[in-house]
Amino acid sequence: MPAVQLSILKKQIDDLIWKYTQPELFSRQLHDLLSHYANRVFRGGKNSKNVYKGNKYNSPKFIIDQIIVELNPLVIENPDRLISLADRLWTENYLEFKLISISILGKLPPSHFEDVLSHIQNWAENISSSLLIEKLLYDASKNIRFNNIDQWLDQIYSWLNNPNTKFHSIGLKATLPLISDNTFENFPPLFAMITPYFQKDNYYVQNELYSILSGLIIRSPVETSYFFKQILSSGISKVHLRTIRKFLPKFDKNTQETIRDSINNAVINENQ
């Protein structure tokens, strides 16, 4: 990777940005730029769950960050053009291209929220990378979650109620941006969404449920402990009874005792 001369890089990015109305040309020029600064010997950590296994240039992160910064005002000024650009970049099997596409979705104004949701739905269906699905659900939904939280909740309901269970994983993952957002406090709808998954042994979403519970305990331990007691008394699968046991150490001692009492008197759903 050649040394980055900031004055030259700025000129290269400026020249790239004004190709935004020509997605094909923008894409080719972006390939040239990232290839020029690519780190050919970069090796990611093998044990990271967020390792991206597709193509990537591994050029310095601040280059992508700066491209996104320069595109942001254009997203507001000319959203239709930027959607076309995002669509074109998404077709490239390179991480950096997809991250820029996701960022564009996350900056689109309320007038284009339906487009944003449509893109998130279509793209999420075909993502195998845990890193990319996380970035899509977190970053592409930013403006929707800030301006119209009910629209995002409706989308989650749609995924969770889809007859195809592969969408359930996406729906559960889509709750995580809400849980990690310190301004979001309306937890009852989230508890209602996840309740059915504790009534049967849903192994295929076990990781998602672990992540959700971990986040909810941090954000609202009182409400989460009440949720545990409710599902223990109304009916819970054996697998998820063990799940709750594993989370006991995350509560204070008094709360642990009350949850343990509920565990001892739990209603077990035998017919799975």
C-alpha positions in Angstrom: 0.0 0.0 0.0 1.5 3.4 -1.0 1.8 6.2 1.6 -1.3 8.3 1.7 -0.7 11.9 0.7 -3.7 13.7 2.0 -3.8 16.5 -0.5 -3.7 14.0 -3.4 -6.3 11.8 -1.7 -8.6 14.8 -1.2 -8.4 15.6 -4.9 -9.1 11.9 -5.8 -12.1 11.8 -3.6 -13.4 15.1 -4.8 -13.1 13.9 -8.4 -14.9 10.6 -7.5 -17.8 12.2 -5.6 -19.0 14.3 -8.6 -19.5 11.1 -10.6 -22.4 10.2 -8.3 -24.9 10.8 -11.1 -23.0 8.2 -13.2 -23.1 5.0 -11.1 -21.1 2.9 -13.6 -18.3 5.5 -13.8 -18.4 6.1 -10.0 -18.0 2.3 -9.5 -15.0 2.0 -11.8 -13.3 5.0 -10.3 -13.9 3.7 -6.8 -12.3 0.4 -7.7 -9.3 2.3 -9.0 -9.0 4.4 -5.9 -9.3 1.6 -3.4 -7.0 -0.7 -5.4 -4.4 2.0 -5.4 -4.5 2.2 -1.6 -5.2 -1.5 -1.0 -3.4 -3.4 1.8 -2.5 -6.6 -0.1 -1.0 -8.3 3.0 -3.8 -7.6 5.5 -4.9 -10.7 7.5 -8.0 -10.4 9.6 -8.4 -12.2 13.0 -9.5 -15.7 12.4 -11.6 -16.0 15.5 -13.6 -12.8 15.0 -17.3 -13.4 14.4 -17.3 -10.3 12.3 -14.7 -11.5 9.8 -15.9 -10.7 6.2 -15.1 -13.6 3.9 -15.9 -11.9 0.6 -13.7 -9.5 -1.4 -12.3 -6.4 0.2 -9.5 -4.0 -0.5 -8.5 -3.4 3.1 -7.6 0.2 2.2 -7.4 2.6 5.2 -10.8 3.0 6.9 -10.6 6.8 6.8 -10.8 6.7 3.0 -14.2 5.1 3.1 -15.2 7.3 6.0 -14.3 10.4 4.0 -16.2 9.2 0.9 -19.2 8.7 3.0 -18.9 12.2 4.6 -18.7 13.8 1.1 -21.7 11.8 -0.1 -23.9 12.7 2.9 -25.1 16.1 1.8 -25.8 14.8 -1.7 -28.1 12.1 -0.2 -30.3 14.9 1.1 -30.1 17.0 -2.0 -30.7 14.3 -4.6 -31.9 11.1 -2.9 -33.2 9.4 -6.1 -29.7 9.7 -7.7 -28.1 8.4 -4.5 -30.4 5.4 -4.4 -29.4 4.5 -7.9 -25.8 4.8 -6.9 -26.4 2.6 -3.8 -28.1 0.0 -6.0 -25.1 -0.1 -8.4 -22.5 -0.3 -5.6 -24.4 -3.1 -3.9 -23.9 -5.3 -6.9 -20.1 -5.3 -6.4 -18.9 -8.1 -4.3 -16.6 -5.9 -2.2 -17.1 -5.0 1.4 -16.2 -1.4 0.9 -18.8 -0.9 -1.8 -21.5 -2.5 0.3 -20.7 -0.3 3.3 -21.0 2.8 1.2 -24.4 1.5 -0.1 -25.6 0.9 3.5 -24.5 4.3 4.6 -26.5 6.0 1.8 -29.6 4.1 2.9 -29.1 5.3 6.5 -29.0 9.0 5.4 -32.0 9.0 3.2 -34.8 11.5 4.3 -38.3 10.5 5.6 -39.7 11.0 2.1 -37.8 7.8 1.0 -38.2 5.6 4.1 -40.3 3.1 2.1 -37.4 2.8 -0.3 -35.1 2.3 2.6 -37.2 -0.5 4.1 -37.6 -2.2 0.7 -33.9 -2.2 0.2 -33.1 -3.5 3.7 -35.6 -6.3 3.1 -34.2 -7.3 -0.3 -30.6 -7.1 0.7 -31.0 -8.8 4.1 -32.5 -11.9 2.5 -29.2 -12.6 0.6 -26.6 -11.8 3.2 -24.6 -14.6 4.7 -22.0 -12.4 6.5 -22.7 -11.6 10.1 -20.7 -8.4 9.8 -22.7 -7.2 6.8 -26.2 -8.0 8.2 -25.3 -6.2 11.4 -24.1 -3.1 9.5 -27.2 -3.2 7.3 -29.7 -3.5 10.2 -27.8 -0.9 12.4 -26.7 1.7 9.9 -29.3 1.6 7.2 -32.1 2.0 9.7 -30.6 5.0 11.5 -32.9 7.7 10.1 -36.0 5.5 10.3 -35.3 4.7 14.0 -34.7 8.4 14.8 -37.7 9.8 12.9 -40.3 7.1 12.8 -39.6 4.3 15.3 -43.0 2.7 14.7 -42.1 2.1 11.1 -39.1 0.1 12.2 -41.1 -1.8 14.7 -43.7 -2.7 12.0 -40.9 -4.0 9.8 -39.6 -6.2 12.7 -43.1 -7.6 13.2 -43.3 -8.3 9.5 -40.1 -10.4 9.6 -41.1 -12.2 12.8 -44.5 -13.1 11.4 -43.2 -14.3 8.0 -44.0 -18.1 7.5 -40.4 -18.6 6.4 -38.4 -19.0 9.5 -35.2 -17.6 7.9 -36.8 -14.1 8.3 -37.2 -14.7 12.1 -33.5 -14.4 12.6 -33.4 -11.1 10.7 -36.3 -9.8 12.7 -34.7 -10.7 16.0 -31.3 -9.2 14.9 -33.3 -6.0 13.9 -34.2 -5.5 17.6 -30.6 -5.1 18.6 -30.1 -1.5 17.2 -33.1 -0.5 19.4 -31.7 -2.2 22.5 -28.3 -0.6 22.0 -29.8 2.9 21.5 -29.8 4.7 24.9 -32.7 6.9 23.8 -35.0 4.0 23.2 -36.9 2.9 26.3 -40.1 1.3 25.0 -39.2 -2.2 25.9 -42.6 -3.9 26.3 -43.1 -4.4 22.5 -39.7 -6.1 22.4 -40.6 -8.5 25.2 -43.9 -9.3 23.5 -42.0 -10.0 20.2 -39.6 -12.5 21.8 -42.0 -14.3 24.1 -43.1 -16.9 21.6 -39.5 -17.9 21.0 -39.2 -19.1 24.6 -42.2 -21.3 24.5 -40.5 -23.8 22.1 -37.0 -25.0 21.6 -36.0 -22.6 18.8 -32.4 -23.6 18.3 -32.1 -21.7 15.0 -32.4 -18.3 16.8 -30.5 -19.2 20.0 -27.7 -16.8 19.3 -30.0 -14.0 18.5 -32.0 -14.6 21.8 -28.8 -14.6 23.8 -27.7 -11.3 22.3 -31.2 -9.7 22.9 -31.3 -10.9 26.6 -27.8 -9.7 27.2 -28.6 -6.3 25.9 -32.0 -6.1 27.8 -30.4 -7.0 31.1 -27.9 -4.2 30.7 -30.5 -1.6 29.6 -33.4 -2.6 32.0 -32.6 -5.4 34.5 -35.9 -4.8 36.4 -38.1 -5.2 33.3 -36.1 -8.2 32.1 -36.4 -10.0 35.5 -40.1 -9.4 35.4 -40.2 -10.8 31.8 -38.4 -13.9 33.0 -40.9 -14.5 35.8 -43.8 -14.0 33.4 -42.6 -16.6 30.8 -41.6 -19.0 33.6 -45.1 -18.9 35.0 -47.0 -19.0 31.6 -45.0 -21.7 29.9 -41.4 -22.1 28.8 -39.4 -24.8 26.9 -36.7 -26.9 28.7 -34.0 -25.4 26.5 -34.9 -21.8 27.4 -35.3 -22.7 31.1 -31.6 -23.5 31.0 -31.0 -20.2 29.1 -32.5 -18.2 31.9 -30.4 -20.1 34.4 -27.3 -19.0 32.6 -28.3 -15.4 32.9 -28.9 -15.5 36.6 -25.3 -14.2 37.5 -26.0 -11.0 35.6 -28.6 -9.9 38.2 -28.1 -8.7 41.8 -28.4 -11.4 44.5 -32.0 -10.5 45.6 -33.2 -10.6 42.0 -31.4 -13.9 41.4 -33.3 -15.4 44.3 -36.7 -14.3 43.1 -36.0 -15.6 39.6 -34.7 -18.9 41.0 -37.9 -19.3 42.9 -39.8 -18.8 39.6 -37.5 -21.4 37.9 -38.3 -23.9 40.6 -42.0 -23.4 40.0 -41.8 -23.0 36.2 -44.5 -24.3 33.9 -42.7 -26.5 31.3 -44.0 -26.8 27.8 -43.6 -30.6 27.2 -45.1 -30.7 23.7 -42.7 -29.0 21.4 
